[in-house]
Amino acid sequence: MTMSSIKDKKLLLLGILAEHSMHGYQLNELLKSPGTAIQIGKANAYQLLNKFEEEGWVTGTEERVEPYPPRLVYAISEAGKEEFSRLLQERLAEHIPGEFFDLVSLNFIDILESDLAVTLLEQRAVRLADRCDSLSTISDDIRASHPGLDLLIQHLELERSFLNELIEKKRSQDVTS
């Protein structure tokens, strides 16, 4: 995986707001969900939203709902919709090769004793299983309407399969050694 670019963060935030207006807490909760394609911290999201307001891409309107304190609801403007469309078209046509940081450690795994490698891979498998489980509750309808989410889930399932095969390979090396 590669680190997300500012362009991807803009695309994600504008895309969310293109679907519906929301206040900061809702947006933050959505960005923290396991199915979110990229990570954007709360402070970074607000910084981008402020920049979007300066650019005229979003508007922030104070909303009061008793008994809660006032909150700012963000909505995309026409200029924001145009920017979102431009970014979306640009990004869909691109292919940016990803950086898979895990390749580095996996390429040196044979340096470790097989039993230690298996133990570490099993720990990794547990973490991966937890991530897969957190996404397994997402309905087929949502996956069908969000191809990027479906790709993420398929990628994780492939990684899980690969990891299980690697664990078995390392275990068999340990037995034959």
N, C-alpha and C positions, 0 to 999 in steps of 0.2 A: 504494500500500500504506500502511497505517497502522501505527504502532508498536504492538507487541503490548501488551495490557493485563496487569495482574497476574492478572486472571481467566483469561485465555487461558493464561498460564504455569501457573497452578494446574491448569487443565483438562488441559493436555498432560502434566504430570508425574504427576498422579493417574491419567490414562488409561493411560500407559505402565505404571505400577505395577499397575493393575487387570488388565492382561494377563499380567504375570509379575513376580515379585520380581527385583531385580537390585542389584548392588553399584555404587558410585559410578563406577568406571572404565567399566563397561558403559553406564551411563546417560549419562555424558559423551560416549562414542563415538557413541551413538545420537543425542544432541542435536546433534552436529557433522555428522551425515550430510546430504548435499545434499537429501534428500527431507523433512527436518524442516520443518514448517510455519512455525515461528517460531524466533527465535534466543534462546537462554538460555545465558548464560555459565556456566562451571563454578562460579564463586564464587556467582553468583545462584541457581543450582540447589541448591547445598548450603545456602544461606541459607533457601530455600523449604522444603527437606526438613526442616531443623531446626524451622522454624515448624510444618510439618505434624506433626512428632513432638509438639510442645507441644500442638497442637490434638487430638492423638489420631487423626489421619488415617493416619499411617504408623508403622511400628515399624522400628527399626534393630537388627539382631541381628549380633553379631560372628561371623564365620565364619573358621575356620582351615583352610587347604588347604596342606599342605606341598609344596614348600619356600617358599611365598610368605608374606609377613607377613599378619597378621590383617586382614580387611577387613569393612566394615559393609555388610550386605545389607539393602536397604529392601524392605518389603512393605506393601501397603495393608491397613488395618484395615476392619472393618465400617463404622465411622464415616466412614472415608475413601471407601469405596464409596458411601455415602449422599451425601456431599458431592460426589463426582464425578458421580453421577447428577443431583443438583440443578443443578450447574454446566452439565452437558451439556444438560439440558433447557432451561435458561434461555438458553444461548448458541445452541442450534439454532433457537429461536423468534425470536431477534433478527436484525435486519439493521443493521449499523453501516456507514454509508458509508465507504469507504476513502479515504485521502488518497494520491493518486498524485503523489509528489514530482517525477517526471519530467515531468509536465504543465507545470510552470513553465518548465523549460529548453526544452521542445519548442515552447511558445507563443511564445518569443522567437527561434526559430532563424533567422527571416528577417532578423534584424539582421546576421547573419554573412554573409560572402561564401559563395557556394554551394560552392566548392571546399573551403573550410575546414570548412563544415558537413558535407559528404560525408565528409571525412577523419575527423572526430570521430564521426560516425554509424557509419562502418565500424569504428572502434575499439570502439565500443559493441557493434556486431553480433558482433564476435569474442568479447567477454566473455559476451554472451548465448548465443552458440553453445556456448561452454564449459560454461555452466550447463545448457543443454539436453542436451549430451552426457553430463554427469555424471548426469542423470536418465534418460537413454535406456536404461540398463542395468536399470532396474526392470521386472520382469516384468509382463505383462498381468494375471496372477492377483493380484499385489500391488496393482496399480492398481485392479482391480475391487473388491477388498475394502477399499480405502482411498479413498473418493470425494474426500476433501480433497486427497490427493496427485494424483489424476487431474485435479482442477480446477486445481491449481498447474501441472501439465504443460501442460494445454490453454491456460492463460493465457499461459505462456511461449511456446508455439507461435504463439499469436495475436500476441503482442508481436513475435516474430521476423518474422512475415509483414508486420505493419505497418511495422516498421523497414526491411525490404527495399523495400517500396513507397515509403517516404519517401526512401530513398537514391536510388532510380530517379527520383523526382519532382525531387529537388534536382539530380541529374545532368542531367536534361533541361532544367531552368531554366538551368543553366550553359551548355548548348549553344545555347539560343535567345537568351541574353543577348548 
